[in-house]
């Protein structure tokens, strides 16, 4: 049920409302816990309060990630959000979505308030209908004809439209909120209600009482009687209520709200008018940045433009309320824009009083782009020299690196599982292996960027070349493994790519020192900015939306991380694998001596690796043979937990636990064993349940092995070799950025070659296509030319 409160000096709301308003009391068990409430400070310096009230209020949030702690929230719905495109009526689907999001947050225990436009538009629709109906009746009476003349609709006065539309608008909100068992109450105000001390106190008391009773206040300016705004009335720190933007800001500060969300028809605040060629969305806006912004025109409807919104937002921010301006009309985001903002996602423009010490991730992306382009123009020997220098620094600064890593390990102790701690740990031997791998990359880098792959003589004096070039800017997201940083950096340097690195916070100290050493190596040729380490509070999902700055995302970590990134990436290709379900098929002609060694190494050497064995397929003829017994005995000695596949379980009287799914990556000392009747059945099983990562056959029959190698559709297919060989270093690539199971571009361990693409260079002399027409003077030759070979030092 919804009640209307016309604010003009009335009794306390509880005395007037309680006798006749029925509403559903919602459970308060999900209310934000006191521990989530921020530190508060005394409040007494808001200019429009003539007599300071005794209250406390928290500082505004410094970072988006803190918005999830917001308890009291004001959502301002601009006219463009509430109304249809023709400005005559409401956008019902959009409103329903907004009400749903507000209800979800209210039911979480938050205190929600709405400041809404729309009464004028709704009233205009009703009055237009009434006028048309009235005119048609009069014409029918006077003319006596069925065919009506064209009717002109007079210009409708806004106050009359507001008076006609207010009740309908609130009835619509009532119907929508009732679907979520939430009661709403209407409050109409004017600027005078804020200037009169008694009215302002009444307004404050009414709103607090509504919130206490779990009712959503819906506040609007009383446009039926609102006077014109007083000139210059918002000088000296006092903001005048002349539109719903200033009303929302004033209400937010008056009610000590944690967050004000201003929804409009633009994505947020831009550094120049939206739609202009160079306009860029401002992620975070700080007080004092107004000089760097050029404001455009006002919204298509409503009283205030972006300049009014920014002014109101800064005033609210000064009063201790965090502000986000975002788009509430876009069909792809309006259904979750409010909840996304409260969850801390990068939506719209966030107003903050705290400037970060370093560059924003957008600035880092631009630096990586320009630094990568400079890197690509260096001579191959210069890029190799940088990588050699980085390899030397890894060994020369070994003590400093290990000290930083020790701090990470101490902080992670007790918080990370043993396999993750092993990944996090660095050692002298690991650093030495890293240095060796980097030197291998340095050698291969001298024949990478700018290599001619094809030359064609199109016609006389018209020659075409296809050459290798960097992809652009890479975003590599990795968990736990700090040794990944220098590996990936070396590959990016060798391929001339700019690089953004996002490591796990558990390795922050190690990553910091390794990145500093990388930039030190890059500095010898003036390209220090080409490799950037993202240290801000940027969520991975937000990074995946930077499609204008990032050309390829490479996740390195758990299958869950890869899946999350593949889901979050919008318009940016992702190279990687979501799972490493590796199989080994033991053929009926397998060697007894080889099988146990291969199974032990594939499963037990490093069970957390993505190239570790997860499913062992055994030919049926091997059951109850000495070879089978040796495999089982070895797995027991290594303390491997066995899960029986359905067919294997059917052969046993007392079987191990039956597998829950044949498509499982255990990442631990666990193994699925299944029985197959032939190599063909093994291949079919791999195609059905595998992840196209690495699959192995163990057999002494060369014909069977070749059949397996040719028919298994995986990135890596081996014969009588451990699955653990699926690795860039072991392949001689020096290192890898990851293992790709996709079927385009790079596949398997991705080294230097996988980070290159191509471009075409055409050199002519005043050639035009018309010369090659049927009656033209030239003919296509399309002759293949020899490709020049580079000499490497």
N, C-alpha and C positions, 0 to 999 in steps of 0.2 A: 504494500500500500504506500501511496505517496502523498505527502501533505505539503501545502503551499504556505510559505511564511513571507508576507510582504513586510519588509523591515522598516519600521518607522516608529520605534520606541514602544516596545510591548513588554508584557510580563515575561518572566523566565520561561523558557520553552517547555520545561518539564511540567509546569503548572497548567499550560494551555493544551499541550499535546497528549499527555498521558491518558486523560479521561476517554479519548475517542480514537486514538490511533492504535490499531492492532498490527503487530509485526512479529516475525519469527526471530527469536533470539538465537544467534549463531554461537556455536561452540568457540570458546576462546583458548582451547588447548593448544592451538597451533600458533599462538601469538609469538612474535619475535622475542627471544629470550633476553633478559636484562643484560647478559654478558655481551650481546651484540650491539647494545646501545652505546653510542660514543661518549667520550668525555664531554662534559658540558661546561659552559662558561657563563658568568653573570651577564645579563642583558639589560641595557638601560640607555642605549645611544641611538635608537632608530628615530630619525627626525620627525616623522609624522605623528608619533605618540607624544601628545602634549604633556601627559602626566605618566612617567615611566611606571610600568607595572612591575610587581615583584615576581620575577620568573627567571628560569635558567634556560639556556639554549646552546646546542652544540655548534661547533664550527662546521663549515661546509666540508663535504668529502673532498679529499685531495686527488683520488684516483677512481676511475670507473669501477674497478673491482670492489670498491667499498659500497657501491650503491645497493648491493644485495642486503645490506644492513638497514636500509631506509625503512622506517616504520610508518611515518605519516607522510603521505604523498598527495600532491595536488596535480591533477591532469587537466590541462587547458586545451579545449577543442576549438580550433579556429573555424571561422565561417566556411573556409574552403574545405575543411575536413567534414563538416556536418552536412553541407548542402550539396545538391546535385550540380552537375556541370551547367545546367540552364538557370541555376540560382532560384528556381521556383519549386521548392520541395526539398525533402531531406534524402540523404544517401543512406537508405535503410540498412543495406547489407553492411556498410562500413560501421554504422552506429551499433549494430548488433554485435559485431566483432569487438568493438571497443568496450561495450558493456560486459561482454564475456571476460575480457582480460581484466577489467577493473574488479569484476566479481571474484575471479580467481585469486587476485592479490588480497582482496578483502577477506576472503575465506582462509587465507594463510595467516590471518591475524594482524594484517596491516590496517591502517586507518586511511581510507581513500576519500578524496574530495574531487568533485568535478566543477570546472568552470567552463560553461558551454555557450556557444553561439547557436543560432539556428531559428530563434523565434521569428525574426523578420522574414526569413526565407519561407518558413512554414506558413506564416500569416499571409505572405504574398500569394502563395499557392491557393489558400482558402479564399482570399478576397477576389483573386482573378476568377475563380470558379463561380463565386456569387455574382460578380459583375456580368460575366458571360451569360449566366442563367437568367439574370434580371433583364438584360438587353434582349435576349432571345424571346422571352415572354412578351415584352412590350412590342417588339417587331411583329410577332405573330398576331397580337391583338389588333394592331393598326393596319397591317397589310392584308391579313386574312389569307396569306399565301404560305405554303409549306416551305418554300425556298427562302432562306434568310439572307439579308444583305451582309456584306462583310462588316464586321463589328470592330471598332477601335477600342482598345483598352486604355483608360487614362493612366497617367503616372501615379503610382501608389505611394502615399506618404509613409515613411519608415516607422513612425511611432504607431500609426494605425495598424500597420502590418504586425508589429511586435505585440500589440494588444490582442489582435486576433489569433496570433500563433502561439502565444505563451502556454495556454492551457493544453493545446494539442501536443506541443513538444513534450511537456511534462507527463502527459498521459502515455506517450510513447515510451519514455524512459521508465515509467512505472511498470508497464507491461513487460518490458525487457528485463528489468531487474527482478521482477517477481519470479521469472523462470529459474533464478538462482537462489530463491528464498531470501532475498535481500530487500530491505525497505530503503526507500530514498525520500528525501525531503527537499523541497524547493525553497531557495532564499533569493529574493530579488533585492538588489542594493543600488544606490546611486552614490555619487562622490560625496554628497552631503552626509551620508551615513558614516563616513570615515572622519569628517571634520568635526562633527558633533560628538563630544566626549561620551555622553550618556548613550547615544545610539551605537557608538563604537564598542562600548562595554557590553551592551545588549547583544550585539552581533557576535562578539567573542564568546560570551556565555552560551548563546544558542548553539554555536558550532561545536563547542566543547561538549555540551550535553548530547548533541546528536552523535558525536563520535563515541562518547561513553556508552551509548545505547546501541552501538554497532549499526548505525544508520549512515548511509552515504549522502552527504549534503551535495546538492546540485545548485551551484551559485551562478547567477547571471546578472548583468546590469539591467535595471528596469527600464528598457528602451522605450516603453510607452510614455514615460514621464521624464526621461533623463534630460537635463539641461545641457547646453553646449559646454564644452570644456573651457575652463578659465585660462586665458592666455598666461603663459609662463608660470602656471601654478605648481609646476614640479621642479622649480629651481630650489637651490639650497638644500638638496637632499630629500625633498618631499615629492613623491611621485603622485601625480593626479590620476584619478580613474577616468580616463577618456576612451578606453577601449578594454576589451577583455584581457589583453596582454598585461596592461598595468594593473587591472583588477586581480589577475591571478598572482602577480608578483606581490601585490600588497597583502592579499589574503594569505599567501605562503609565509610571509614574514610575520604577519599578525598572529598566525596560528603556529608559529615555530615549527614549520614542516621541515622534514629532512630533504625532500626532493620535489622539484617542480618540473613537470614534463610538459613542454609546449609543442603541440602538434599542429603542423601547417601543411602546405602543399609543396614544400621544397625539402630536400634531404637534410638541410641544416644550414649553417652559415658558410658562405663561400667567400674567397678572397676578392672576388669580383662578381658582378651580377650573374646569377645562374643562366646557363645557356650561352654565355660568351666563350670564345675559343679557349681562353687560358684559365677559365674558372676552375678552382680546386676547392673541394670540400675541406673545411677546417675541422679537424678531429677534436682538438682541444683549444678553447679560446680563453685567453687570460686578460684580466683587467689591464688596460693600457694598450691593447692591440687594435683599438678602433681605428688608428691612423692607417693601418695596413689593409683596411677593408673598404671597398667601394660598394655602397648600397644601391640596389636596383629599385624598381617600382614596387608599389604596394601589392598585396595579394589581390587576386581577381575579384574577391568579395571581402567584406569586412572593413574595419576602420584602420587597422594598423598594418604597416609593412614590416620588413625585416629590421629596419632601423629601430622601430618601436619595440620589437621583440628583444633585440639586443640590449636596449636601454632598460627594459623591464628586467631582463635576466641579470644584468650586472647589478641592478639595485637589489634584487633578491639575494644574489650571491654575497653582496656586502652585508646583508642582514643575516647571513649564516645558513642560507638555503642553497643546496646544490641545484643546478639547472641543466636540462638537456633539451635542445631544440631539434625536432626530427620530423620526418615526413609521415603524416597519418593518412595519406590518400593513395599511396602506391599499392596496387592490388597484391603484389607479391610479398609485401612486408607488413601491411596494415593489420593483418590478422595476428601478429605477434610482436608488434613494435614496442608496446608498453612493457610487456613481460621481458622482452629482450633487453630493454634499457635497465630494468630493475635487476636483471641477472648480470649486468656489467658488460654486456656485449657492445662492440664498437658500432653504435647506431647514432646517426646525427652528430650534432656538435655538443660536446660536454664543456661546461664552463667551470674553470678551476682557478683558485687563487695561488696554487702551488705549481711553479714552473719546474720541470725536470732539469736535473743538472746537465744531462747530456742531450744529444739530438733525439728527435722523435724517430719512430721506425720509418715513417715516410721520408724523412730527411736521410736516414741511413740507406734507404732504397735508392734514392737519387744519387748519393755518394757512391754506392756500389755500382750503379749504372755508368756514371761518368768514369769511375776508376777502372771498371772493367774494359771500357772502350780504350782507355789509355794503355791498359795492360795488353790488349790485343794488337796494338800498333808497335809494341816492342819487338825487337829481333828475337828469334827463337833462343839464341844463346843468352840473351838477357833474362828471359823468363826462366831458363834453366839455372842461371846463376842465382836467382832469387830462391829457387827450391833447394839448391845446394846449400845456400846460406841458412835456410830454415833447418835442414838436416843437421848442420853443424851446431846450431843453437840448441837443438834438442839434447845433444850430448854434452855440450859445454855448460848449459844451464840445468843439468840434471838435478842437482841438489835442490835448487829453488823450485823446480817442477814437483819433485817428490814431496817437498815440505807442504806445498799447497794441496797436493793430493791427500796427504796425511790428514789435513784439517777437514777435508770433505769426508774422508772415511770415518773420522771420529764423530762428526755430526750425523752421519748416516747410520752409525752402529745402533742396532735395535729397531731401526725404522725400515730398513730395506732387507729383503730376503737374501739368502746367501748367494744365489746366482747373480743377483743385481750388484751385490757388493764385489763380487769377483770381476764383473764388467767395469765397475767404477775404479778398481785398483790399478795403479800404474807401478811399474818396477823398472829397474835398470835394464833388464833384458827386453822388456817391452819397448822402452825408448830406443834401445839399440836396433831392434827390429824395425821400428818406425823409421829411423834414420836410413837404414838400408833400403826400405821400400821407397822412401822419398827420392833417393838417388836413382833408383830405377825409373821413377817418373820423370826426373830431370833429363835422363838420356832420351826417353821416348818423346819428350816435349819438343825436341828440336826438329821434329818432322810432323807437326800437328796442325797448327793454325796456318792457313794460307797454302796448304798442300793442294796441288792441282790434281783433280781426279779424272778429268776428261777434257779433251780439246777437240774442237770441231771447226773445220773451215766451212762456213755457211755459204760463202760466195767469195769471189776475188776481193781481197782486202777486208773481209768481214769474218772475224774469228771469235769463237765462243769458248769460254772456259767455265768449268764448274770447280769451285775451290771450297775448301773447308773453312768455316768461320765459327766463332763461339755462339752458343745458344742465346746468351744475354745475361740475365741475372738469375742465379739459382738460389732457392731457399731450401736449406738442408736442416731438418728438424731431427735431433737425435737425443736419445735417452741414455743416461748413466755413463756412456763410454766416452771419456775425454780424449782417448787416443784417436777417436773419429775426427776430431777437429783438425789436426795437422794433415791427416790423410786427405780429407775433403778439400782443405785449403790448397794443398799442393796440386791436386787434380784441377781445381778451378784456375789456379795460376797457369798451369801448363796449357790449359785449353783457352785461356784469355777471357774467362767468364768472371763477371762480378758475383759476389757471394754474400748472402745473408745467412748467418748461423744462429740457430736457436737451440741451445742446449738445456738439459734438465737442471733444475735448481740444485739437485743433489751433487752436481759436479761444478758448481759455480766458481770455486777458488781455482780448480785445475783449469777450467776453460778460460778464466781471465788471464792467467799467466801464459797459456799456450797461444791465446789470441794476441797478446802483447808481443810475443816472440815472432808471430807471423807478420804483424805489422812492421816490426823492426826489419825483418828480411825484405819486405816489400819496399821499404824506404830507400833501399840502395839504388832503386831506379825511379823513385818519386811516385809510386803508385800505392801508397799506404792505405788509401781509403777503399781500395777494391774489395777488401774482405772486412765485413762488419759483423760484430757479435751483438745480437739483440739482447740487451739487459733490462729493457723496460718491462712493465707489468703486462705487456701485450699477451693476450690469450692466443693460442695456436689457431683457433677458429677465426680470429680477427686477422691474423697474418695471411690466412688462406684467402682472404677477400681482396688482397692488394693486387688485383689482376692487371693494373696499369704499370706496376713496378716489378712484378715477378714473372718470369717466363717459364720456369719449371720448378716444381716442388719435389724434393726427394726426402721421404721420411726414413729414418733408421731407428728401429726400436721394436717394440712389441707389435704383435698382429693387431691388437686393439688400437694402438697409436696409428698404425697405417690405415686401418678402416675409418677411424675418426677423421683423419686428414682427407682421405678420398671422398668422404661424405661432405666435409666442410668446404673443400676447394670449389670455388665458383669461377669458372672460365679459365682456370690454370691447370695444365696437364700435371698429373702426378705419376712419377716413375717409381715403382717399388712393387712389393708383394705383400699381400695382407696376411698370408699364412705360409709356413714352411712345412707342409705335410710330405715328407720325403719317404719314399718306399725303397725296399730292397727285395728283389725276387730271387729266391734260392732255387735254381733249376734242378731237375732230377740228375743232371750230369755235373753238378758242382763238386769242387774239390773240398775234401774234408778239412785239409790244412788251411785253406784260404777263408772258408766261411766264418769260423769263429773269430779270426783276426779282423775281418771286415765288419762283422756285426758289432764287435766290441768297440772298435775305433769309431764307427758311425754313430753309435748310441751313447757310449760312456765317456768318450774323450772330452766332450763339452756339450752336455745334454740341453743346455739353454740356447744354443746357437740355432739359427734358422735353418742351417743345413744339417742338423742332426737327424738321425733316423727316427721315424715315428711309427711306421708300419712294416712288419716283416712278413712277406708272402712266401709260403713254403709249398713246394710241389707235393701233391698228395702222396706220391710214392716214397717220400722221405720220412713219413710218419712212422714212429716205432723203429727207427734205424739208429745205429750208433751216431751218425752225424746229427740227427735231431736231438738225441740225448746230450751230445756235447754242447749244442747251442743252449739248451735249457739249463744245463749245469753252469755254463759260463755266465748266463744272465743272473742266476741265483747268487753266484759268488760276487758279482758286481752289484747285487741288491737292486736289480731292476724289477719293478712291479709289472707283471704280465697281465694284459687284458685279452681275453679270447674273443676272436671274431665269431660270428654265428656258425659258420661251417666247421671251424676248428673246435668249437664247444661241443658240436654234435658228435665228434669222434671220441670225446673224453667222458669217463664216468664221473670223475670229480674234476671239473674244470676250474681254472682261475675265474675271477670275476668277468662276466661277459661285458664286452665293450658297449658303452652307451651310444657311441657314434663311431662309424668308421672314418669319419672326416674330423679327426681330432689332432691338434698340435699340443703335445704334452709339455714340452719345454723342460722336462725333468727326467729322472730315472724311471720312466714308465714306457711301455712298448705294447703295441697291439700286434698280435700274431693271427694270421688268417691263412687258410688253406685254399689253394687253387689247383685246377686239374691240368693246366697247360700254360705255356707262355702267352698264348692268345688271351686266356682268361685273366692272366696277370696284367696284361696291357689294358684290358677292358676295366679291371678294378682300378688301376691307376688313373685312367681317364675319368672314371666316375667319382672317385673319392679323393684324388690327389689335388694339389694346388699348382701344378706345372712348374715346380721349383727344381728338384733334383731327384732322379730315380735311377736305380742301379740293378743290373742283372749279374748274378754270380753263376757262371757256368764254364765248362771246358769245351763246349760245343760252339765253334766259331759261327756256324750257320745260324744257330739259335740266337747267339749274341747279336749278330748283325741284324737279324729280324727285329729284335728288341730295340736296338739303337735307332733303326730307321722308322719304327712305327710308334714309339712313345713320343707324344707331343708335349715335351717339357723343355724348359730353358737349358737344363743340363742333364744329359743321359750318359751313364758310365757303364763300363764292363769291367768287372773284377777290380773295382776301386772304391774306396770309402766315399760316402756322401760328403764328407768334410772337405774334400778337394774343391768343392764349389765355393771358391773364394778368389778375389782379385789378386791378392798377393801370391797365392799358390799357382794361379794361372800365369804369373809373370807380368801382370799388369801394374805392378808396383803397389797399388792399393785399389780400393773400389769405393764408390759413393754409395753403393747398395747393390742388391740383387733384384733384377727386374723380371717379373713373370708376364709382362705384357707382350703382345705380339707385334708391336710396331716399334720402330726406332731400335733402341738398345734392348738386349735380352740376356739374362744370366748376370754374372758379375759385371758391373758397369764401371769401366775404367775411363781412361782419357778419351778414347774414340766415342764413347757414349755421350760425351758432353759437347760434341761438335755437331753442327748442321752444315748446310752448304748454301752458297749463293752463286749466281751466274754473272759472269763478266763478258760483255759483248763489246768488241772494239771494231769500229767501222770508219768509213770515210764518206760522209754525206749519203749514207744508204737510206732509201725509203722503200716501204713495202710495195708501192705502186710499180716500181721498177721490175718486180717479180711477177706481175700479172701476166695474163695470157699474151698480151701484146707488148709486154715490157721488154726492156733491153737486157735484163739479167736473168740467169737461171740459178736455182739452188744447186750447190755441189754436195754439201753434207759429207765432207771427207773427214775421216778420223785422223787426227794428228798425234804424233808421239807426245807422251807426257814427260816433262822434264823431271829428272830424279835429283833430289836434294842430297847433298853430302853432309853428313853429321860428324861433329868432332867427338 
